[in-house]
Amino acid sequence: MAFAASTVSVSQHGGLIPKGAWPAVRVAFSGTSGANTTGLTFSWLVSADSAIVVGDVVTAGALLNFNAMSGLIGLNVRANNPNAVGGTQLGVSSVGISPAAQVIAAPLDGPMLLEGDDTPATASQGAFFLSLGVYLPPNTAISGSIDLLTIFAERIGAIPAATA
Protein backbone atom coordinates (compact mmCIF):
# COMPACT_ATOMS: atom_id res chain seq x y z
CA MET A 1 0.00 0.00 0.00
CA ALA A 2 1.29 3.47 -0.85
CA PHE A 3 -0.01 7.04 -0.42
CA ALA A 4 0.56 9.91 -2.83
CA ALA A 5 -0.89 13.27 -3.81
CA SER A 6 -2.86 12.89 -7.01
CA THR A 7 -5.35 14.61 -9.29
CA VAL A 8 -8.47 13.27 -10.91
CA SER A 9 -9.12 14.84 -14.33
CA VAL A 10 -12.68 15.05 -15.62
CA SER A 11 -13.09 16.18 -19.22
CA GLN A 12 -16.85 16.78 -19.26
CA HIS A 13 -19.43 18.28 -16.91
CA GLY A 14 -21.95 15.90 -15.42
CA GLY A 15 -21.91 12.91 -13.17
CA LEU A 16 -20.54 13.04 -9.65
CA ILE A 17 -17.47 15.17 -10.34
CA PRO A 18 -17.71 18.44 -12.30
CA LYS A 19 -15.27 19.13 -15.16
CA GLY A 20 -11.74 20.01 -14.14
CA ALA A 21 -8.71 18.70 -12.30
CA TRP A 22 -9.45 17.70 -8.71
CA PRO A 23 -6.77 17.28 -6.04
CA ALA A 24 -6.91 13.93 -4.27
CA VAL A 25 -5.07 11.59 -1.96
CA ARG A 26 -4.38 8.31 -3.74
CA VAL A 27 -4.08 5.05 -1.83
CA ALA A 28 -2.59 2.40 -4.13
CA PHE A 29 -2.73 -1.31 -3.38
CA SER A 30 -0.71 -4.21 -4.79
CA GLY A 31 0.17 -7.69 -3.62
CA THR A 32 -1.67 -10.38 -1.70
CA SER A 33 -3.51 -9.86 1.55
CA GLY A 34 -2.54 -11.79 4.68
CA ALA A 35 -4.16 -14.80 6.29
CA ASN A 36 -6.89 -12.79 8.04
CA THR A 37 -9.57 -10.33 7.00
CA THR A 38 -7.98 -6.88 7.22
CA GLY A 39 -9.63 -3.57 7.91
CA LEU A 40 -7.72 -0.38 7.13
CA THR A 41 -9.08 2.86 8.55
CA PHE A 42 -8.08 6.35 7.42
CA SER A 43 -9.24 9.09 9.84
CA TRP A 44 -9.38 12.88 9.78
CA LEU A 45 -10.06 15.24 12.69
CA VAL A 46 -12.70 17.63 11.45
CA SER A 47 -13.17 19.80 14.50
CA ALA A 48 -11.53 19.56 17.89
CA ASP A 49 -14.21 21.62 19.63
CA SER A 50 -17.39 20.34 18.01
CA ALA A 51 -19.63 19.68 20.99
CA ILE A 52 -21.92 16.97 19.69
CA VAL A 53 -24.63 16.20 22.22
CA VAL A 54 -27.21 13.45 22.43
CA GLY A 55 -29.89 14.08 19.82
CA ASP A 56 -27.74 16.13 17.41
CA VAL A 57 -28.21 14.86 13.88
CA VAL A 58 -24.97 13.73 12.24
CA THR A 59 -24.08 12.37 8.83
CA ALA A 60 -20.89 11.64 6.92
CA GLY A 61 -19.91 10.86 3.36
CA ALA A 62 -17.03 10.55 0.91
CA LEU A 63 -16.49 11.12 -2.78
CA LEU A 64 -14.06 8.51 -4.09
CA ASN A 65 -12.63 7.65 -7.48
CA PHE A 66 -11.59 4.06 -8.12
CA ASN A 67 -8.87 3.05 -10.56
CA ALA A 68 -9.30 -0.66 -11.46
CA MET A 69 -9.56 -1.50 -7.74
CA SER A 70 -9.98 -5.22 -7.19
CA GLY A 71 -10.02 -7.49 -4.16
CA LEU A 72 -12.23 -5.45 -1.80
CA ILE A 73 -15.01 -6.92 0.32
CA GLY A 74 -16.26 -3.64 1.73
CA LEU A 75 -16.00 0.10 2.32
CA ASN A 76 -17.52 2.36 4.92
CA VAL A 77 -17.45 6.01 5.83
CA ARG A 78 -18.50 7.33 9.22
CA ALA A 79 -18.42 10.27 11.59
CA ASN A 80 -17.30 9.20 15.03
CA ASN A 81 -15.62 9.84 18.36
CA PRO A 82 -15.60 7.64 20.25
CA ASN A 83 -18.49 5.75 18.65
CA ALA A 84 -19.85 5.81 15.13
CA VAL A 85 -22.67 8.36 15.04
CA GLY A 86 -23.49 8.40 11.34
CA GLY A 87 -22.32 6.94 8.07
CA THR A 88 -22.83 4.27 5.45
CA GLN A 89 -21.26 1.04 4.25
CA LEU A 90 -20.89 -0.97 1.09
CA GLY A 91 -20.37 -4.72 1.54
CA VAL A 92 -18.65 -6.12 4.62
CA SER A 93 -17.27 -3.67 7.17
CA SER A 94 -15.78 -5.84 9.89
CA VAL A 95 -12.87 -8.18 10.45
CA GLY A 96 -12.84 -11.76 11.70
CA ILE A 97 -16.08 -12.76 9.97
CA SER A 98 -16.73 -16.12 8.37
CA PRO A 99 -14.88 -16.56 5.06
CA ALA A 100 -18.18 -17.68 3.54
CA ALA A 101 -19.57 -14.19 4.17
CA GLN A 102 -16.69 -12.50 2.38
CA VAL A 103 -17.95 -11.75 -1.08
CA ILE A 104 -15.25 -10.06 -3.13
CA ALA A 105 -16.60 -7.09 -5.03
CA ALA A 106 -16.26 -6.89 -8.79
CA PRO A 107 -13.43 -4.54 -9.79
CA LEU A 108 -14.40 -0.92 -9.19
CA ASP A 109 -13.54 1.80 -11.69
CA GLY A 110 -14.76 5.38 -11.68
CA PRO A 111 -16.38 7.74 -9.17
CA MET A 112 -18.54 6.70 -6.23
CA LEU A 113 -20.37 8.78 -3.63
CA LEU A 114 -20.86 7.11 -0.24
CA GLU A 115 -23.30 9.15 1.80
CA GLY A 116 -24.77 8.21 5.16
CA ASP A 117 -28.23 8.77 6.52
CA ASP A 118 -28.82 11.49 9.08
CA THR A 119 -28.47 9.77 12.47
CA PRO A 120 -29.17 11.15 15.95
CA ALA A 121 -26.08 10.94 18.17
CA THR A 122 -26.53 8.58 21.11
CA ALA A 123 -23.52 9.83 23.08
CA SER A 124 -21.83 13.19 23.61
CA GLN A 125 -18.74 13.76 21.49
CA GLY A 126 -15.79 16.00 22.36
CA ALA A 127 -14.43 16.05 18.81
CA PHE A 128 -15.64 15.18 15.35
CA PHE A 129 -13.66 12.61 13.38
CA LEU A 130 -14.31 11.17 9.94
CA SER A 131 -13.14 7.69 8.99
CA LEU A 132 -12.93 5.79 5.71
CA GLY A 133 -12.67 2.03 6.18
CA VAL A 134 -11.37 -0.34 3.49
CA TYR A 135 -11.81 -4.08 4.04
CA LEU A 136 -9.71 -6.80 2.38
CA PRO A 137 -10.36 -10.57 2.41
CA PRO A 138 -7.67 -13.08 3.41
CA ASN A 139 -5.22 -14.54 0.88
CA THR A 140 -6.48 -12.50 -2.07
CA ALA A 141 -4.70 -10.57 -4.81
CA ILE A 142 -5.32 -6.85 -4.26
CA SER A 143 -4.61 -4.24 -6.92
CA GLY A 144 -5.63 -0.78 -8.08
CA SER A 145 -6.06 2.49 -6.25
CA ILE A 146 -8.63 4.71 -4.57
CA ASP A 147 -8.55 8.51 -4.93
CA LEU A 148 -10.09 10.30 -1.97
CA LEU A 149 -11.51 13.53 -3.43
CA THR A 150 -13.42 14.72 -0.40
CA ILE A 151 -14.82 13.47 2.85
CA PHE A 152 -17.51 15.46 4.56
CA ALA A 153 -19.62 15.61 7.70
CA GLU A 154 -22.59 17.55 8.85
CA ARG A 155 -23.88 18.18 12.34
CA ILE A 156 -27.07 20.03 13.17
CA GLY A 157 -28.84 20.50 16.47
CA ALA A 158 -31.51 18.11 17.60
CA ILE A 159 -34.69 18.08 15.54
CA PRO A 160 -37.31 20.09 17.44
CA ALA A 161 -40.21 18.18 18.96
CA ALA A 162 -43.49 18.43 17.09
CA THR A 163 -46.07 20.79 18.54
CA ALA A 164 -49.83 20.56 18.29
C-alpha positions as YAML, in Angstrom:
chain: A
units: angstrom
residues:
- id: 1
  name: MET
  ca: [0.00, 0.00, 0.00]
- id: 2
  name: ALA
  ca: [1.29, 3.47, -0.85]
- id: 3
  name: PHE
  ca: [-0.01, 7.04, -0.42]
- id: 4
  name: ALA
  ca: [0.56, 9.91, -2.83]
- id: 5
  name: ALA
  ca: [-0.89, 13.27, -3.81]
- id: 6
  name: SER
  ca: [-2.86, 12.89, -7.01]
- id: 7
  name: THR
  ca: [-5.35, 14.61, -9.29]
- id: 8
  name: VAL
  ca: [-8.47, 13.27, -10.91]
- id: 9
  name: SER
  ca: [-9.12, 14.84, -14.33]
- id: 10
  name: VAL
  ca: [-12.68, 15.05, -15.62]
- id: 11
  name: SER
  ca: [-13.09, 16.18, -19.22]
- id: 12
  name: GLN
  ca: [-16.85, 16.78, -19.26]
- id: 13
  name: HIS
  ca: [-19.43, 18.28, -16.91]
- id: 14
  name: GLY
  ca: [-21.95, 15.90, -15.42]
- id: 15
  name: GLY
  ca: [-21.91, 12.91, -13.17]
- id: 16
  name: LEU
  ca: [-20.54, 13.04, -9.65]
- id: 17
  name: ILE
  ca: [-17.47, 15.17, -10.34]
- id: 18
  name: PRO
  ca: [-17.71, 18.44, -12.30]
- id: 19
  name: LYS
  ca: [-15.27, 19.13, -15.16]
- id: 20
  name: GLY
  ca: [-11.74, 20.01, -14.14]
- id: 21
  name: ALA
  ca: [-8.71, 18.70, -12.30]
- id: 22
  name: TRP
  ca: [-9.45, 17.70, -8.71]
- id: 23
  name: PRO
  ca: [-6.77, 17.28, -6.04]
- id: 24
  name: ALA
  ca: [-6.91, 13.93, -4.27]
- id: 25
  name: VAL
  ca: [-5.07, 11.59, -1.96]
- id: 26
  name: ARG
  ca: [-4.38, 8.31, -3.74]
- id: 27
  name: VAL
  ca: [-4.08, 5.05, -1.83]
- id: 28
  name: ALA
  ca: [-2.59, 2.40, -4.13]
- id: 29
  name: PHE
  ca: [-2.73, -1.31, -3.38]
- id: 30
  name: SER
  ca: [-0.71, -4.21, -4.79]
- id: 31
  name: GLY
  ca: [0.17, -7.69, -3.62]
- id: 32
  name: THR
  ca: [-1.67, -10.38, -1.70]
- id: 33
  name: SER
  ca: [-3.51, -9.86, 1.55]
- id: 34
  name: GLY
  ca: [-2.54, -11.79, 4.68]
- id: 35
  name: ALA
  ca: [-4.16, -14.80, 6.29]
- id: 36
  name: ASN
  ca: [-6.89, -12.79, 8.04]
- id: 37
  name: THR
  ca: [-9.57, -10.33, 7.00]
- id: 38
  name: THR
  ca: [-7.98, -6.88, 7.22]
- id: 39
  name: GLY
  ca: [-9.63, -3.57, 7.91]
- id: 40
  name: LEU
  ca: [-7.72, -0.38, 7.13]
- id: 41
  name: THR
  ca: [-9.08, 2.86, 8.55]
- id: 42
  name: PHE
  ca: [-8.08, 6.35, 7.42]
- id: 43
  name: SER
  ca: [-9.24, 9.09, 9.84]
- id: 44
  name: TRP
  ca: [-9.38, 12.88, 9.78]
- id: 45
  name: LEU
  ca: [-10.06, 15.24, 12.69]
- id: 46
  name: VAL
  ca: [-12.70, 17.63, 11.45]
- id: 47
  name: SER
  ca: [-13.17, 19.80, 14.50]
- id: 48
  name: ALA
  ca: [-11.53, 19.56, 17.89]
- id: 49
  name: ASP
  ca: [-14.21, 21.62, 19.63]
- id: 50
  name: SER
  ca: [-17.39, 20.34, 18.01]
- id: 51
  name: ALA
  ca: [-19.63, 19.68, 20.99]
- id: 52
  name: ILE
  ca: [-21.92, 16.97, 19.69]
- id: 53
  name: VAL
  ca: [-24.63, 16.20, 22.22]
- id: 54
  name: VAL
  ca: [-27.21, 13.45, 22.43]
- id: 55
  name: GLY
  ca: [-29.89, 14.08, 19.82]
- id: 56
  name: ASP
  ca: [-27.74, 16.13, 17.41]
- id: 57
  name: VAL
  ca: [-28.21, 14.86, 13.88]
- id: 58
  name: VAL
  ca: [-24.97, 13.73, 12.24]
- id: 59
  name: THR
  ca: [-24.08, 12.37, 8.83]
- id: 60
  name: ALA
  ca: [-20.89, 11.64, 6.92]
- id: 61
  name: GLY
  ca: [-19.91, 10.86, 3.36]
- id: 62
  name: ALA
  ca: [-17.03, 10.55, 0.91]
- id: 63
  name: LEU
  ca: [-16.49, 11.12, -2.78]
- id: 64
  name: LEU
  ca: [-14.06, 8.51, -4.09]
- id: 65
  name: ASN
  ca: [-12.63, 7.65, -7.48]
- id: 66
  name: PHE
  ca: [-11.59, 4.06, -8.12]
- id: 67
  name: ASN
  ca: [-8.87, 3.05, -10.56]
- id: 68
  name: ALA
  ca: [-9.30, -0.66, -11.46]
- id: 69
  name: MET
  ca: [-9.56, -1.50, -7.74]
- id: 70
  name: SER
  ca: [-9.98, -5.22, -7.19]
- id: 71
  name: GLY
  ca: [-10.02, -7.49, -4.16]
- id: 72
  name: LEU
  ca: [-12.23, -5.45, -1.80]
- id: 73
  name: ILE
  ca: [-15.01, -6.92, 0.32]
- id: 74
  name: GLY
  ca: [-16.26, -3.64, 1.73]
- id: 75
  name: LEU
  ca: [-16.00, 0.10, 2.32]
- id: 76
  name: ASN
  ca: [-17.52, 2.36, 4.92]
- id: 77
  name: VAL
  ca: [-17.45, 6.01, 5.83]
- id: 78
  name: ARG
  ca: [-18.50, 7.33, 9.22]
- id: 79
  name: ALA
  ca: [-18.42, 10.27, 11.59]
- id: 80
  name: ASN
  ca: [-17.30, 9.20, 15.03]
- id: 81
  name: ASN
  ca: [-15.62, 9.84, 18.36]
- id: 82
  name: PRO
  ca: [-15.60, 7.64, 20.25]
- id: 83
  name: ASN
  ca: [-18.49, 5.75, 18.65]
- id: 84
  name: ALA
  ca: [-19.85, 5.81, 15.13]
- id: 85
  name: VAL
  ca: [-22.67, 8.36, 15.04]
- id: 86
  name: GLY
  ca: [-23.49, 8.40, 11.34]
- id: 87
  name: GLY
  ca: [-22.32, 6.94, 8.07]
- id: 88
  name: THR
  ca: [-22.83, 4.27, 5.45]
- id: 89
  name: GLN
  ca: [-21.26, 1.04, 4.25]
- id: 90
  name: LEU
  ca: [-20.89, -0.97, 1.09]
- id: 91
  name: GLY
  ca: [-20.37, -4.72, 1.54]
- id: 92
  name: VAL
  ca: [-18.65, -6.12, 4.62]
- id: 93
  name: SER
  ca: [-17.27, -3.67, 7.17]
- id: 94
  name: SER
  ca: [-15.78, -5.84, 9.89]
- id: 95
  name: VAL
  ca: [-12.87, -8.18, 10.45]
- id: 96
  name: GLY
  ca: [-12.84, -11.76, 11.70]
- id: 97
  name: ILE
  ca: [-16.08, -12.76, 9.97]
- id: 98
  name: SER
  ca: [-16.73, -16.12, 8.37]
- id: 99
  name: PRO
  ca: [-14.88, -16.56, 5.06]
- id: 100
  name: ALA
  ca: [-18.18, -17.68, 3.54]
- id: 101
  name: ALA
  ca: [-19.57, -14.19, 4.17]
- id: 102
  name: GLN
  ca: [-16.69, -12.50, 2.38]
- id: 103
  name: VAL
  ca: [-17.95, -11.75, -1.08]
- id: 104
  name: ILE
  ca: [-15.25, -10.06, -3.13]
- id: 105
  name: ALA
  ca: [-16.60, -7.09, -5.03]
- id: 106
  name: ALA
  ca: [-16.26, -6.89, -8.79]
- id: 107
  name: PRO
  ca: [-13.43, -4.54, -9.79]
- id: 108
  name: LEU
  ca: [-14.40, -0.92, -9.19]
- id: 109
  name: ASP
  ca: [-13.54, 1.80, -11.69]
- id: 110
  name: GLY
  ca: [-14.76, 5.38, -11.68]
- id: 111
  name: PRO
  ca: [-16.38, 7.74, -9.17]
- id: 112
  name: MET
  ca: [-18.54, 6.70, -6.23]
- id: 113
  name: LEU
  ca: [-20.37, 8.78, -3.63]
- id: 114
  name: LEU
  ca: [-20.86, 7.11, -0.24]
- id: 115
  name: GLU
  ca: [-23.30, 9.15, 1.80]
- id: 116
  name: GLY
  ca: [-24.77, 8.21, 5.16]
- id: 117
  name: ASP
  ca: [-28.23, 8.77, 6.52]
- id: 118
  name: ASP
  ca: [-28.82, 11.49, 9.08]
- id: 119
  name: THR
  ca: [-28.47, 9.77, 12.47]
- id: 120
  name: PRO
  ca: [-29.17, 11.15, 15.95]
- id: 121
  name: ALA
  ca: [-26.08, 10.94, 18.17]
- id: 122
  name: THR
  ca: [-26.53, 8.58, 21.11]
- id: 123
  name: ALA
  ca: [-23.52, 9.83, 23.08]
- id: 124
  name: SER
  ca: [-21.83, 13.19, 23.61]
- id: 125
  name: GLN
  ca: [-18.74, 13.76, 21.49]
- id: 126
  name: GLY
  ca: [-15.79, 16.00, 22.36]
- id: 127
  name: ALA
  ca: [-14.43, 16.05, 18.81]
- id: 128
  name: PHE
  ca: [-15.64, 15.18, 15.35]
- id: 129
  name: PHE
  ca: [-13.66, 12.61, 13.38]
- id: 130
  name: LEU
  ca: [-14.31, 11.17, 9.94]
- id: 131
  name: SER
  ca: [-13.14, 7.69, 8.99]
- id: 132
  name: LEU
  ca: [-12.93, 5.79, 5.71]
- id: 133
  name: GLY
  ca: [-12.67, 2.03, 6.18]
- id: 134
  name: VAL
  ca: [-11.37, -0.34, 3.49]
- id: 135
  name: TYR
  ca: [-11.81, -4.08, 4.04]
- id: 136
  name: LEU
  ca: [-9.71, -6.80, 2.38]
- id: 137
  name: PRO
  ca: [-10.36, -10.57, 2.41]
- id: 138
  name: PRO
  ca: [-7.67, -13.08, 3.41]
- id: 139
  name: ASN
  ca: [-5.22, -14.54, 0.88]
- id: 140
  name: THR
  ca: [-6.48, -12.50, -2.07]
- id: 141
  name: ALA
  ca: [-4.70, -10.57, -4.81]
- id: 142
  name: ILE
  ca: [-5.32, -6.85, -4.26]
- id: 143
  name: SER
  ca: [-4.61, -4.24, -6.92]
- id: 144
  name: GLY
  ca: [-5.63, -0.78, -8.08]
- id: 145
  name: SER
  ca: [-6.06, 2.49, -6.25]
- id: 146
  name: ILE
  ca: [-8.63, 4.71, -4.57]
- id: 147
  name: ASP
  ca: [-8.55, 8.51, -4.93]
- id: 148
  name: LEU
  ca: [-10.09, 10.30, -1.97]
- id: 149
  name: LEU
  ca: [-11.51, 13.53, -3.43]
- id: 150
  name: THR
  ca: [-13.42, 14.72, -0.40]
- id: 151
  name: ILE
  ca: [-14.82, 13.47, 2.85]
- id: 152
  name: PHE
  ca: [-17.51, 15.46, 4.56]
- id: 153
  name: ALA
  ca: [-19.62, 15.61, 7.70]
- id: 154
  name: GLU
  ca: [-22.59, 17.55, 8.85]
- id: 155
  name: ARG
  ca: [-23.88, 18.18, 12.34]
- id: 156
  name: ILE
  ca: [-27.07, 20.03, 13.17]
- id: 157
  name: GLY
  ca: [-28.84, 20.50, 16.47]
- id: 158
  name: ALA
  ca: [-31.51, 18.11, 17.60]
- id: 159
  name: ILE
  ca: [-34.69, 18.08, 15.54]
- id: 160
  name: PRO
  ca: [-37.31, 20.09, 17.44]
- id: 161
  name: ALA
  ca: [-40.21, 18.18, 18.96]
- id: 162
  name: ALA
  ca: [-43.49, 18.43, 17.09]
- id: 163
  name: THR
  ca: [-46.07, 20.79, 18.54]
- id: 164
  name: ALA
  ca: [-49.83, 20.56, 18.29]
...
